[in-house]
Amino acid sequence: MPNPVIHFEIGCKDNAKTAKFYADLFGWTLEPYGPTTMINTGGDGGIGGHVTALSHEPHHYITVYAQVDDLQAYLSKAERLGGKTIVPPTEVPGMGHFAWLADVEGTIFGLWKPKTA
């Protein structure tokens, strides 16, 4: 099964200020969604994303998410390959679950499993 990159996340300290910056820069459409701001890039074949202000480090980051069918299986595989779990499987109510892993050099990468019907 291919695991396409399907989403990106921009971390910041000030959600509104950062979201406005990217909307003004690229003309992206923004929509509040709980504590985040969803981004519609509007491009042909482009992926959507969101801006979020965490209440803890890291504050300034960009992470991409690959869609997978089993979060824990990919986290375990990453650990066997020398990576580690940063955020275990976590629910996004009504949408699915995500997790973060760090690769062998510490780069954070996201995994996403959409909610199934």
Backbone atoms as SQL, in Angstrom:
CREATE TABLE atoms (id INTEGER PRIMARY KEY, chain TEXT, resi INTEGER, resn TEXT, atom TEXT, x REAL, y REAL, z REAL);
INSERT INTO atoms VALUES
  (1, 'A', 1, 'MET', 'N', 0.847, -1.182, 0.000),
  (2, 'A', 1, 'MET', 'CA', 0.000, 0.000, 0.000),
  (3, 'A', 1, 'MET', 'C', 0.887, 1.239, 0.000),
  (4, 'A', 2, 'PRO', 'N', 0.680, 2.151, -0.923),
  (5, 'A', 2, 'PRO', 'CA', 1.416, 3.409, -0.879),
  (6, 'A', 2, 'PRO', 'C', 0.966, 4.220, 0.337),
  (7, 'A', 3, 'ASN', 'N', 1.855, 5.040, 0.841),
  (8, 'A', 3, 'ASN', 'CA', 1.541, 5.893, 1.984),
  (9, 'A', 3, 'ASN', 'C', 1.763, 7.340, 1.580),
  (10, 'A', 4, 'PRO', 'N', 0.747, 7.954, 0.952),
  (11, 'A', 4, 'PRO', 'CA', 0.915, 9.307, 0.427),
  (12, 'A', 4, 'PRO', 'C', 1.037, 10.352, 1.532),
  (13, 'A', 5, 'VAL', 'N', 1.764, 11.425, 1.241),
  (14, 'A', 5, 'VAL', 'CA', 1.782, 12.579, 2.124),
  (15, 'A', 5, 'VAL', 'C', 0.462, 13.289, 1.906),
  (16, 'A', 6, 'ILE', 'N', -0.317, 13.450, 2.986),
  (17, 'A', 6, 'ILE', 'CA', -1.684, 13.943, 2.826),
  (18, 'A', 6, 'ILE', 'C', -1.989, 15.209, 3.614),
  (19, 'A', 7, 'HIS', 'N', -1.029, 15.684, 4.425),
  (20, 'A', 7, 'HIS', 'CA', -1.331, 16.825, 5.289),
  (21, 'A', 7, 'HIS', 'C', -0.022, 17.444, 5.767),
  (22, 'A', 8, 'PHE', 'N', -0.072, 18.723, 6.123),
  (23, 'A', 8, 'PHE', 'CA', 1.081, 19.359, 6.751),
  (24, 'A', 8, 'PHE', 'C', 0.611, 20.178, 7.947),
  (25, 'A', 9, 'GLU', 'N', 1.528, 20.431, 8.865),
  (26, 'A', 9, 'GLU', 'CA', 1.222, 21.177, 10.077),
  (27, 'A', 9, 'GLU', 'C', 2.308, 22.225, 10.292),
  (28, 'A', 10, 'ILE', 'N', 1.879, 23.447, 10.603),
  (29, 'A', 10, 'ILE', 'CA', 2.805, 24.527, 10.907),
  (30, 'A', 10, 'ILE', 'C', 2.628, 24.870, 12.382),
  (31, 'A', 11, 'GLY', 'N', 3.681, 24.704, 13.160),
  (32, 'A', 11, 'GLY', 'CA', 3.640, 25.024, 14.583),
  (33, 'A', 11, 'GLY', 'C', 4.118, 26.440, 14.830),
  (34, 'A', 12, 'CYS', 'N', 3.539, 27.074, 15.839),
  (35, 'A', 12, 'CYS', 'CA', 3.864, 28.467, 16.132),
  (36, 'A', 12, 'CYS', 'C', 3.513, 28.791, 17.575),
  (37, 'A', 13, 'LYS', 'N', 3.784, 30.014, 17.985),
  (38, 'A', 13, 'LYS', 'CA', 3.350, 30.493, 19.298),
  (39, 'A', 13, 'LYS', 'C', 2.028, 31.260, 19.201),
  (40, 'A', 14, 'ASP', 'N', 1.812, 31.976, 18.087),
  (41, 'A', 14, 'ASP', 'CA', 0.617, 32.809, 17.905),
  (42, 'A', 14, 'ASP', 'C', -0.134, 32.312, 16.670),
  (43, 'A', 15, 'ASN', 'N', -1.164, 31.525, 16.916),
  (44, 'A', 15, 'ASN', 'CA', -1.925, 30.891, 15.835),
  (45, 'A', 15, 'ASN', 'C', -2.498, 31.922, 14.862),
  (46, 'A', 16, 'ALA', 'N', -3.197, 32.921, 15.379),
  (47, 'A', 16, 'ALA', 'CA', -3.863, 33.898, 14.508),
  (48, 'A', 16, 'ALA', 'C', -2.856, 34.663, 13.651),
  (49, 'A', 17, 'LYS', 'N', -1.779, 35.109, 14.257),
  (50, 'A', 17, 'LYS', 'CA', -0.759, 35.877, 13.537),
  (51, 'A', 17, 'LYS', 'C', -0.100, 35.033, 12.446),
  (52, 'A', 18, 'THR', 'N', 0.232, 33.781, 12.779),
  (53, 'A', 18, 'THR', 'CA', 0.892, 32.900, 11.811),
  (54, 'A', 18, 'THR', 'C', -0.060, 32.513, 10.682),
  (55, 'A', 19, 'ALA', 'N', -1.307, 32.179, 11.017),
  (56, 'A', 19, 'ALA', 'CA', -2.285, 31.815, 9.994),
  (57, 'A', 19, 'ALA', 'C', -2.499, 32.976, 9.023),
  (58, 'A', 20, 'LYS', 'N', -2.621, 34.190, 9.549),
  (59, 'A', 20, 'LYS', 'CA', -2.813, 35.365, 8.694),
  (60, 'A', 20, 'LYS', 'C', -1.612, 35.560, 7.767),
  (61, 'A', 21, 'PHE', 'N', -0.405, 35.348, 8.282),
  (62, 'A', 21, 'PHE', 'CA', 0.794, 35.477, 7.460),
  (63, 'A', 21, 'PHE', 'C', 0.712, 34.572, 6.235),
  (64, 'A', 22, 'TYR', 'N', 0.409, 33.285, 6.441),
  (65, 'A', 22, 'TYR', 'CA', 0.359, 32.345, 5.313),
  (66, 'A', 22, 'TYR', 'C', -0.828, 32.609, 4.389),
  (67, 'A', 23, 'ALA', 'N', -1.953, 33.052, 4.940),
  (68, 'A', 23, 'ALA', 'CA', -3.099, 33.412, 4.097),
  (69, 'A', 23, 'ALA', 'C', -2.747, 34.595, 3.203),
  (70, 'A', 24, 'ASP', 'N', -2.104, 35.607, 3.781),
  (71, 'A', 24, 'ASP', 'CA', -1.718, 36.792, 3.007),
  (72, 'A', 24, 'ASP', 'C', -0.610, 36.469, 2.005),
  (73, 'A', 25, 'LEU', 'N', 0.324, 35.601, 2.397),
  (74, 'A', 25, 'LEU', 'CA', 1.440, 35.259, 1.523),
  (75, 'A', 25, 'LEU', 'C', 0.996, 34.460, 0.308),
  (76, 'A', 26, 'PHE', 'N', 0.197, 33.422, 0.538),
  (77, 'A', 26, 'PHE', 'CA', -0.154, 32.487, -0.541),
  (78, 'A', 26, 'PHE', 'C', -1.608, 32.557, -1.004),
  (79, 'A', 27, 'GLY', 'N', -2.454, 33.309, -0.312),
  (80, 'A', 27, 'GLY', 'CA', -3.865, 33.364, -0.681),
  (81, 'A', 27, 'GLY', 'C', -4.639, 32.125, -0.251),
  (82, 'A', 28, 'TRP', 'N', -4.117, 31.391, 0.727),
  (83, 'A', 28, 'TRP', 'CA', -4.789, 30.186, 1.220),
  (84, 'A', 28, 'TRP', 'C', -6.051, 30.560, 1.987),
  (85, 'A', 29, 'THR', 'N', -7.054, 29.693, 1.928),
  (86, 'A', 29, 'THR', 'CA', -8.293, 29.859, 2.669),
  (87, 'A', 29, 'THR', 'C', -8.125, 29.218, 4.040),
  (88, 'A', 30, 'LEU', 'N', -8.495, 29.945, 5.091),
  (89, 'A', 30, 'LEU', 'CA', -8.341, 29.479, 6.460),
  (90, 'A', 30, 'LEU', 'C', -9.692, 29.312, 7.130),
  (91, 'A', 31, 'GLU', 'N', -9.794, 28.318, 8.023),
  (92, 'A', 31, 'GLU', 'CA', -11.023, 28.098, 8.760),
  (93, 'A', 31, 'GLU', 'C', -10.675, 27.617, 10.167),
  (94, 'A', 32, 'PRO', 'N', -11.166, 28.315, 11.203),
  (95, 'A', 32, 'PRO', 'CA', -10.909, 27.857, 12.570),
  (96, 'A', 32, 'PRO', 'C', -11.474, 26.447, 12.786),
  (97, 'A', 33, 'TYR', 'N', -10.725, 25.639, 13.513),
  (98, 'A', 33, 'TYR', 'CA', -11.170, 24.287, 13.849),
  (99, 'A', 33, 'TYR', 'C', -10.639, 23.980, 15.248),
  (100, 'A', 34, 'GLY', 'N', -11.463, 24.228, 16.267),
  (101, 'A', 34, 'GLY', 'CA', -11.017, 24.042, 17.644),
  (102, 'A', 34, 'GLY', 'C', -9.818, 24.926, 17.919),
  (103, 'A', 35, 'PRO', 'N', -8.749, 24.357, 18.477),
  (104, 'A', 35, 'PRO', 'CA', -7.573, 25.167, 18.792),
  (105, 'A', 35, 'PRO', 'C', -6.642, 25.395, 17.602),
  (106, 'A', 36, 'THR', 'N', -7.009, 24.886, 16.429),
  (107, 'A', 36, 'THR', 'CA', -6.164, 25.033, 15.242),
  (108, 'A', 36, 'THR', 'C', -6.870, 25.867, 14.185),
  (109, 'A', 37, 'THR', 'N', -6.148, 26.158, 13.126),
  (110, 'A', 37, 'THR', 'CA', -6.719, 26.804, 11.948),
  (111, 'A', 37, 'THR', 'C', -6.419, 25.901, 10.755),
  (112, 'A', 38, 'MET', 'N', -7.453, 25.389, 10.123),
  (113, 'A', 38, 'MET', 'CA', -7.281, 24.526, 8.962),
  (114, 'A', 38, 'MET', 'C', -6.920, 25.374, 7.747),
  (115, 'A', 39, 'ILE', 'N', -6.076, 24.810, 6.887),
  (116, 'A', 39, 'ILE', 'CA', -5.610, 25.497, 5.683),
  (117, 'A', 39, 'ILE', 'C', -6.062, 24.726, 4.457),
  (118, 'A', 40, 'ASN', 'N', -6.726, 25.431, 3.544),
  (119, 'A', 40, 'ASN', 'CA', -7.055, 24.885, 2.234),
  (120, 'A', 40, 'ASN', 'C', -6.155, 25.602, 1.242),
  (121, 'A', 41, 'THR', 'N', -5.195, 24.865, 0.677),
  (122, 'A', 41, 'THR', 'CA', -4.249, 25.491, -0.247),
  (123, 'A', 41, 'THR', 'C', -4.883, 25.785, -1.594),
  (124, 'A', 42, 'GLY', 'N', -6.004, 25.130, -1.907),
  (125, 'A', 42, 'GLY', 'CA', -6.755, 25.430, -3.105),
  (126, 'A', 42, 'GLY', 'C', -6.099, 25.049, -4.416),
  (127, 'A', 43, 'GLY', 'N', -4.972, 24.429, -4.369),
  (128, 'A', 43, 'GLY', 'CA', -4.264, 24.089, -5.599),
  (129, 'A', 43, 'GLY', 'C', -4.656, 22.741, -6.167),
  (130, 'A', 44, 'ASP', 'N', -4.451, 22.574, -7.468),
  (131, 'A', 44, 'ASP', 'CA', -4.675, 21.288, -8.104),
  (132, 'A', 44, 'ASP', 'C', -3.655, 20.294, -7.565),
  (133, 'A', 45, 'GLY', 'N', -4.126, 19.275, -6.899),
  (134, 'A', 45, 'GLY', 'CA', -3.233, 18.256, -6.371),
  (135, 'A', 45, 'GLY', 'C', -2.522, 18.662, -5.099),
  (136, 'A', 46, 'GLY', 'N', -2.778, 19.865, -4.605),
  (137, 'A', 46, 'GLY', 'CA', -2.144, 20.303, -3.369),
  (138, 'A', 46, 'GLY', 'C', -2.774, 19.639, -2.165),
  (139, 'A', 47, 'ILE', 'N', -2.037, 19.606, -1.083),
  (140, 'A', 47, 'ILE', 'CA', -2.560, 19.020, 0.141),
  (141, 'A', 47, 'ILE', 'C', -2.954, 20.124, 1.106),
  (142, 'A', 48, 'GLY', 'N', -3.869, 19.809, 2.001),
  (143, 'A', 48, 'GLY', 'CA', -4.281, 20.751, 3.031),
  (144, 'A', 48, 'GLY', 'C', -3.402, 20.615, 4.254),
  (145, 'A', 49, 'GLY', 'N', -3.593, 21.541, 5.177),
  (146, 'A', 49, 'GLY', 'CA', -2.817, 21.501, 6.392),
  (147, 'A', 49, 'GLY', 'C', -3.497, 22.278, 7.495),
  (148, 'A', 50, 'HIS', 'N', -2.735, 22.566, 8.540),
  (149, 'A', 50, 'HIS', 'CA', -3.257, 23.397, 9.616),
  (150, 'A', 50, 'HIS', 'C', -2.127, 24.094, 10.357),
  (151, 'A', 51, 'VAL', 'N', -2.503, 25.173, 11.039),
  (152, 'A', 51, 'VAL', 'CA', -1.605, 25.927, 11.901),
  (153, 'A', 51, 'VAL', 'C', -2.041, 25.643, 13.329),
  (154, 'A', 52, 'THR', 'N', -1.083, 25.414, 14.214),
  (155, 'A', 52, 'THR', 'CA', -1.417, 25.173, 15.611),
  (156, 'A', 52, 'THR', 'C', -0.378, 25.796, 16.527),
  (157, 'A', 53, 'ALA', 'N', -0.853, 26.316, 17.644),
  (158, 'A', 53, 'ALA', 'CA', 0.033, 26.873, 18.669),
  (159, 'A', 53, 'ALA', 'C', 0.011, 25.905, 19.851),
  (160, 'A', 54, 'LEU', 'N', 1.104, 25.181, 20.034),
  (161, 'A', 54, 'LEU', 'CA', 1.202, 24.274, 21.165),
  (162, 'A', 54, 'LEU', 'C', 1.498, 25.070, 22.435),
  (163, 'A', 55, 'SER', 'N', 1.083, 24.549, 23.560),
  (164, 'A', 55, 'SER', 'CA', 1.368, 25.220, 24.833),
  (165, 'A', 55, 'SER', 'C', 2.722, 24.788, 25.394),
  (166, 'A', 56, 'HIS', 'N', 3.499, 24.104, 24.580),
  (167, 'A', 56, 'HIS', 'CA', 4.815, 23.602, 24.993),
  (168, 'A', 56, 'HIS', 'C', 5.717, 23.543, 23.766),
  (169, 'A', 57, 'GLU', 'N', 6.990, 23.306, 23.983),
  (170, 'A', 57, 'GLU', 'CA', 7.924, 23.118, 22.862),
  (171, 'A', 57, 'GLU', 'C', 7.563, 21.837, 22.125),
  (172, 'A', 58, 'PRO', 'N', 7.801, 21.723, 20.841),
  (173, 'A', 58, 'PRO', 'CA', 8.363, 22.744, 19.970),
  (174, 'A', 58, 'PRO', 'C', 7.292, 23.729, 19.535),
  (175, 'A', 59, 'HIS', 'N', 7.690, 24.962, 19.314),
  (176, 'A', 59, 'HIS', 'CA', 6.749, 25.976, 18.847),
  (177, 'A', 59, 'HIS', 'C', 6.898, 26.234, 17.358),
  (178, 'A', 60, 'HIS', 'N', 8.099, 26.202, 16.841),
  (179, 'A', 60, 'HIS', 'CA', 8.339, 26.567, 15.441),
  (180, 'A', 60, 'HIS', 'C', 8.790, 25.337, 14.679),
  (181, 'A', 61, 'TYR', 'N', 7.884, 24.791, 13.890),
  (182, 'A', 61, 'TYR', 'CA', 8.187, 23.580, 13.139),
  (183, 'A', 61, 'TYR', 'C', 7.221, 23.445, 11.975),
  (184, 'A', 62, 'ILE', 'N', 7.580, 22.609, 11.043),
  (185, 'A', 62, 'ILE', 'CA', 6.672, 22.169, 9.985),
  (186, 'A', 62, 'ILE', 'C', 6.807, 20.662, 9.923),
  (187, 'A', 63, 'THR', 'N', 5.686, 19.973, 9.935),
  (188, 'A', 63, 'THR', 'CA', 5.667, 18.517, 9.876),
  (189, 'A', 63, 'THR', 'C', 4.729, 18.088, 8.756),
  (190, 'A', 64, 'VAL', 'N', 5.134, 17.079, 8.020),
  (191, 'A', 64, 'VAL', 'CA', 4.249, 16.478, 7.027),
  (192, 'A', 64, 'VAL', 'C', 3.728, 15.158, 7.593),
  (193, 'A', 65, 'TYR', 'N', 2.586, 14.730, 7.090),
  (194, 'A', 65, 'TYR', 'CA', 1.947, 13.502, 7.555),
  (195, 'A', 65, 'TYR', 'C', 1.742, 12.541, 6.388),
  (196, 'A', 66, 'ALA', 'N', 2.146, 11.291, 6.589),
  (197, 'A', 66, 'ALA', 'CA', 1.857, 10.226, 5.637),
  (198, 'A', 66, 'ALA', 'C', 0.666, 9.441, 6.170),
  (199, 'A', 67, 'GLN', 'N', -0.222, 9.066, 5.286),
  (200, 'A', 67, 'GLN', 'CA', -1.376, 8.264, 5.680),
  (201, 'A', 67, 'GLN', 'C', -0.960, 6.803, 5.781),
  (202, 'A', 68, 'VAL', 'N', -1.329, 6.165, 6.881),
  (203, 'A', 68, 'VAL', 'CA', -1.016, 4.753, 7.106),
  (204, 'A', 68, 'VAL', 'C', -2.268, 4.036, 7.579),
  (205, 'A', 69, 'ASP', 'N', -2.239, 2.713, 7.493),
  (206, 'A', 69, 'ASP', 'CA', -3.396, 1.926, 7.922),
  (207, 'A', 69, 'ASP', 'C', -3.303, 1.460, 9.370),
  (208, 'A', 70, 'ASP', 'N', -2.116, 1.549, 9.984),
  (209, 'A', 70, 'ASP', 'CA', -1.917, 1.071, 11.351),
  (210, 'A', 70, 'ASP', 'C', -0.808, 1.906, 11.999),
  (211, 'A', 71, 'LEU', 'N', -1.197, 2.880, 12.807),
  (212, 'A', 71, 'LEU', 'CA', -0.218, 3.780, 13.415),
  (213, 'A', 71, 'LEU', 'C', 0.826, 3.033, 14.232),
  (214, 'A', 72, 'GLN', 'N', 0.383, 2.144, 15.113),
  (215, 'A', 72, 'GLN', 'CA', 1.329, 1.462, 15.988),
  (216, 'A', 72, 'GLN', 'C', 2.299, 0.590, 15.205),
  (217, 'A', 73, 'ALA', 'N', 1.831, -0.047, 14.145),
  (218, 'A', 73, 'ALA', 'CA', 2.726, -0.885, 13.332),
  (219, 'A', 73, 'ALA', 'C', 3.843, -0.037, 12.725),
  (220, 'A', 74, 'TYR', 'N', 3.523, 1.169, 12.254),
  (221, 'A', 74, 'TYR', 'CA', 4.551, 2.029, 11.669),
  (222, 'A', 74, 'TYR', 'C', 5.467, 2.622, 12.734),
  (223, 'A', 75, 'LEU', 'N', 4.933, 2.939, 13.905),
  (224, 'A', 75, 'LEU', 'CA', 5.785, 3.414, 14.995),
  (225, 'A', 75, 'LEU', 'C', 6.768, 2.323, 15.420),
  (226, 'A', 76, 'SER', 'N', 6.272, 1.101, 15.516),
  (227, 'A', 76, 'SER', 'CA', 7.138, -0.025, 15.886),
  (228, 'A', 76, 'SER', 'C', 8.198, -0.267, 14.821),
  (229, 'A', 77, 'LYS', 'N', 7.802, -0.186, 13.558),
  (230, 'A', 77, 'LYS', 'CA', 8.768, -0.369, 12.466),
  (231, 'A', 77, 'LYS', 'C', 9.826, 0.729, 12.509),
  (232, 'A', 78, 'ALA', 'N', 9.414, 1.972, 12.760),
  (233, 'A', 78, 'ALA', 'CA', 10.363, 3.080, 12.859),
  (234, 'A', 78, 'ALA', 'C', 11.365, 2.821, 13.986),
  (235, 'A', 79, 'GLU', 'N', 10.887, 2.304, 15.101),
  (236, 'A', 79, 'GLU', 'CA', 11.782, 2.015, 16.225),
  (237, 'A', 79, 'GLU', 'C', 12.769, 0.905, 15.861),
  (238, 'A', 80, 'ARG', 'N', 12.316, -0.111, 15.143),
  (239, 'A', 80, 'ARG', 'CA', 13.221, -1.183, 14.698),
  (240, 'A', 80, 'ARG', 'C', 14.291, -0.634, 13.754),
  (241, 'A', 81, 'LEU', 'N', 13.961, 0.425, 13.024),
  (242, 'A', 81, 'LEU', 'CA', 14.896, 1.026, 12.077),
  (243, 'A', 81, 'LEU', 'C', 15.780, 2.102, 12.720),
  (244, 'A', 82, 'GLY', 'N', 15.629, 2.320, 14.022),
  (245, 'A', 82, 'GLY', 'CA', 16.469, 3.283, 14.718),
  (246, 'A', 82, 'GLY', 'C', 15.793, 4.589, 15.081),
  (247, 'A', 83, 'GLY', 'N', 14.521, 4.728, 14.759),
  (248, 'A', 83, 'GLY', 'CA', 13.780, 5.930, 15.120),
  (249, 'A', 83, 'GLY', 'C', 13.134, 5.780, 16.479),
  (250, 'A', 84, 'LYS', 'N', 12.292, 6.737, 16.845),
  (251, 'A', 84, 'LYS', 'CA', 11.580, 6.616, 18.118),
  (252, 'A', 84, 'LYS', 'C', 10.232, 7.318, 18.040),
  (253, 'A', 85, 'THR', 'N', 9.331, 6.910, 18.909),
  (254, 'A', 85, 'THR', 'CA', 8.015, 7.521, 19.003),
  (255, 'A', 85, 'THR', 'C', 8.129, 8.808, 19.791),
  (256, 'A', 86, 'ILE', 'N', 7.585, 9.893, 19.248),
  (257, 'A', 86, 'ILE', 'CA', 7.561, 11.183, 19.928),
  (258, 'A', 86, 'ILE', 'C', 6.179, 11.426, 20.534),
  (259, 'A', 87, 'VAL', 'N', 5.124, 11.203, 19.745),
  (260, 'A', 87, 'VAL', 'CA', 3.743, 11.310, 20.220),
  (261, 'A', 87, 'VAL', 'C', 3.057, 10.002, 19.847),
  (262, 'A', 88, 'PRO', 'N', 2.531, 9.277, 20.827),
  (263, 'A', 88, 'PRO', 'CA', 1.847, 8.019, 20.526),
  (264, 'A', 88, 'PRO', 'C', 0.520, 8.299, 19.807),
  (265, 'A', 89, 'PRO', 'N', -0.146, 7.267, 19.296),
  (266, 'A', 89, 'PRO', 'CA', -1.429, 7.486, 18.627),
  (267, 'A', 89, 'PRO', 'C', -2.372, 8.331, 19.488),
  (268, 'A', 90, 'THR', 'N', -2.874, 9.405, 18.860),
  (269, 'A', 90, 'THR', 'CA', -3.700, 10.391, 19.550),
  (270, 'A', 90, 'THR', 'C', -4.912, 10.694, 18.691),
  (271, 'A', 91, 'GLU', 'N', -6.081, 10.700, 19.305),
  (272, 'A', 91, 'GLU', 'CA', -7.323, 10.937, 18.557),
  (273, 'A', 91, 'GLU', 'C', -7.520, 12.414, 18.239),
  (274, 'A', 92, 'VAL', 'N', -7.980, 12.676, 17.027),
  (275, 'A', 92, 'VAL', 'CA', -8.511, 13.972, 16.629),
  (276, 'A', 92, 'VAL', 'C', -10.007, 13.723, 16.463),
  (277, 'A', 93, 'PRO', 'N', -10.824, 14.142, 17.421),
  (278, 'A', 93, 'PRO', 'CA', -12.237, 13.778, 17.431),
  (279, 'A', 93, 'PRO', 'C', -12.936, 14.013, 16.088),
  (280, 'A', 94, 'GLY', 'N', -13.616, 12.975, 15.652),
  (281, 'A', 94, 'GLY', 'CA', -14.383, 13.037, 14.420),
  (282, 'A', 94, 'GLY', 'C', -13.582, 12.933, 13.139),
  (283, 'A', 95, 'MET', 'N', -12.246, 12.886, 13.238),
  (284, 'A', 95, 'MET', 'CA', -11.428, 12.881, 12.028),
  (285, 'A', 95, 'MET', 'C', -10.527, 11.654, 11.901),
  (286, 'A', 96, 'GLY', 'N', -9.914, 11.216, 12.995),
  (287, 'A', 96, 'GLY', 'CA', -9.000, 10.085, 12.927),
  (288, 'A', 96, 'GLY', 'C', -7.987, 10.143, 14.052),
  (289, 'A', 97, 'HIS', 'N', -6.808, 9.588, 13.801),
  (290, 'A', 97, 'HIS', 'CA', -5.732, 9.554, 14.786),
  (291, 'A', 97, 'HIS', 'C', -4.406, 9.939, 14.127),
  (292, 'A', 98, 'PHE', 'N', -3.514, 10.544, 14.924),
  (293, 'A', 98, 'PHE', 'CA', -2.184, 10.870, 14.422),
  (294, 'A', 98, 'PHE', 'C', -1.139, 10.390, 15.409),
  (295, 'A', 99, 'ALA', 'N', 0.103, 10.353, 14.963),
  (296, 'A', 99, 'ALA', 'CA', 1.254, 10.076, 15.815),
  (297, 'A', 99, 'ALA', 'C', 2.451, 10.793, 15.215),
  (298, 'A', 100, 'TRP', 'N', 3.453, 11.047, 16.035),
  (299, 'A', 100, 'TRP', 'CA', 4.717, 11.614, 15.563),
  (300, 'A', 100, 'TRP', 'C', 5.833, 10.640, 15.864),
  (301, 'A', 101, 'LEU', 'N', 6.759, 10.514, 14.915),
  (302, 'A', 101, 'LEU', 'CA', 7.963, 9.737, 15.143),
  (303, 'A', 101, 'LEU', 'C', 9.159, 10.620, 14.843),
  (304, 'A', 102, 'ALA', 'N', 10.315, 10.217, 15.357),
  (305, 'A', 102, 'ALA', 'CA', 11.574, 10.876, 15.001),
  (306, 'A', 102, 'ALA', 'C', 12.387, 9.871, 14.223),
  (307, 'A', 103, 'ASP', 'N', 12.992, 10.319, 13.128),
  (308, 'A', 103, 'ASP', 'CA', 13.819, 9.417, 12.333),
  (309, 'A', 103, 'ASP', 'C', 15.182, 9.232, 12.999),
  (310, 'A', 104, 'VAL', 'N', 16.092, 8.594, 12.325),
  (311, 'A', 104, 'VAL', 'CA', 17.399, 8.276, 12.910),
  (312, 'A', 104, 'VAL', 'C', 18.242, 9.506, 13.231),
  (313, 'A', 105, 'GLU', 'N', 17.897, 10.673, 12.677),
  (314, 'A', 105, 'GLU', 'CA', 18.617, 11.907, 12.997),
  (315, 'A', 105, 'GLU', 'C', 17.793, 12.863, 13.838),
  (316, 'A', 106, 'GLY', 'N', 16.606, 12.430, 14.262),
  (317, 'A', 106, 'GLY', 'CA', 15.769, 13.244, 15.128),
  (318, 'A', 106, 'GLY', 'C', 14.740, 14.106, 14.443),
  (319, 'A', 107, 'THR', 'N', 14.631, 14.016, 13.119),
  (320, 'A', 107, 'THR', 'CA', 13.635, 14.799, 12.388),
  (321, 'A', 107, 'THR', 'C', 12.246, 14.235, 12.679),
  (322, 'A', 108, 'ILE', 'N', 11.316, 15.119, 13.008),
  (323, 'A', 108, 'ILE', 'CA', 9.952, 14.689, 13.326),
  (324, 'A', 108, 'ILE', 'C', 9.155, 14.502, 12.041),
  (325, 'A', 109, 'PHE', 'N', 8.400, 13.403, 12.003),
  (326, 'A', 109, 'PHE', 'CA', 7.558, 13.068, 10.861),
  (327, 'A', 109, 'PHE', 'C', 6.221, 12.588, 11.418),
  (328, 'A', 110, 'GLY', 'N', 5.120, 12.994, 10.769),
  (329, 'A', 110, 'GLY', 'CA', 3.787, 12.635, 11.243),
  (330, 'A', 110, 'GLY', 'C', 3.191, 11.460, 10.494),
  (331, 'A', 111, 'LEU', 'N', 2.368, 10.708, 11.227),
  (332, 'A', 111, 'LEU', 'CA', 1.581, 9.621, 10.662),
  (333, 'A', 111, 'LEU', 'C', 0.108, 9.948, 10.900),
  (334, 'A', 112, 'TRP', 'N', -0.735, 9.605, 9.943),
  (335, 'A', 112, 'TRP', 'CA', -2.167, 9.898, 10.035),
  (336, 'A', 112, 'TRP', 'C', -2.963, 8.669, 9.638),
  (337, 'A', 113, 'LYS', 'N', -3.971, 8.347, 10.439),
  (338, 'A', 113, 'LYS', 'CA', -4.929, 7.294, 10.095),
  (339, 'A', 113, 'LYS', 'C', -6.305, 7.915, 10.183),
  (340, 'A', 114, 'PRO', 'N', -6.985, 8.077, 9.029),
  (341, 'A', 114, 'PRO', 'CA', -8.308, 8.702, 9.051),
  (342, 'A', 114, 'PRO', 'C', -9.338, 7.820, 9.747),
  (343, 'A', 115, 'LYS', 'N', -10.367, 8.446, 10.251),
  (344, 'A', 115, 'LYS', 'CA', -11.472, 7.743, 10.886),
  (345, 'A', 115, 'LYS', 'C', -12.141, 6.858, 9.845),
  (346, 'A', 116, 'THR', 'N', -12.452, 5.656, 10.244),
  (347, 'A', 116, 'THR', 'CA', -13.175, 4.755, 9.345),
  (348, 'A', 116, 'THR', 'C', -14.635, 4.738, 9.736),
  (349, 'A', 117, 'ALA', 'N', -15.487, 4.530, 8.758),
  (350, 'A', 117, 'ALA', 'CA', -16.935, 4.563, 8.989),
  (351, 'A', 117, 'ALA', 'C', -17.415, 3.458, 9.874);
